[in-house]
Amino acid sequence: MTDTTETDPDSPGQIEAAAKPPTVVWAVRLMYSAAIILFVSEVISDALILQGPGNGAPPVPPSIWVTDSALFSVAYIGAWLWMAWKNSRGRNWARILGTVFFVVFCGDFAHKVIQNLNLTVGSSGLGAYPSFVLGLIAIAAVILIWHPRSAPFYRRRPSKTVPVTEAAPSEPGT
């Protein structure tokens, strides 16, 4: 008699052995790099704001600005790390969601460019420079995860059930 037992599709032993194509490996590396760049730019931007007026400080108390900025940055960095992790696992939904995040990012970037009207240090501390670099990384990652060589890696299905065989009842006297 065969029964099925649910297993975690994220456990390494349950996913079909398929090598990650170089396109996915590079896309994931770019996503991790974006999280690091975002973290560093946030630290520098907040440090400039805390130095006081004349450094692009917003018209609100620096402690409120830094706290608000840090909360958004944690969410943003978390999204990059989550997308990198799930794309490295071959989750097709992560590829789609990462693309949606990219489209939203493009809208935010366009807003920053229009607000600053150039790529100089502006009201947000470092201006649009980090956004521009992150945009280049994001477009490269999106292109790589949608590259035809990546498609088979995202099409494979992790096994969600593993058959468990029960031992036949032993007969008395054996």
Steps between C-alpha positions, in 0.01 A plus 500: 500500500639838404432816695628851434665725748531873446853630497646846494571591136782726620694214657805424288443124486155530348572714196595334178870521440536770238802720465433871515571660167764775506231755418320425827824489699595846373149639551504384862847648554375830361202494736725444801730778373202734475410432863857582606511820290165609640621441857823697447322789328245514782771516765684778313181695431385481862845603622491808275154591621600466865789743442244773470384771260687558180543129431169444328314464829124495461280759677404249771695406813790272400401228747157467340650500150760236586245276677255524210776449247639201692160329512452533125857388437459188712192407296677578173815307594282215623320489165833477313623221728169312481492521120862383479427204729181389326640552149802291597252225592334516157164639610318626192276725710815672631608572144161658431487692828858620453397641163202676660735646764723621217211680330405667828866594552509661154206721596673600823825572316320715242342695786842561660651616172210737435518626858875567482507584127852359485715234661661726760485497877147600578250511781537128568868517594667324210237588245431256222849343470424188705165469325670520162751226593225285651294552185784369285540200728126436501468511121795263465348260756160507327658436161699209644208331677289522183783384274411184304778309679328570832160370394559127566622578852173679578282241325610206710264404774619413848349180631237584754420145597721207569349153493524315828455127491358325797637162596260214450363375829711214619334169541506341840756231541755638253 
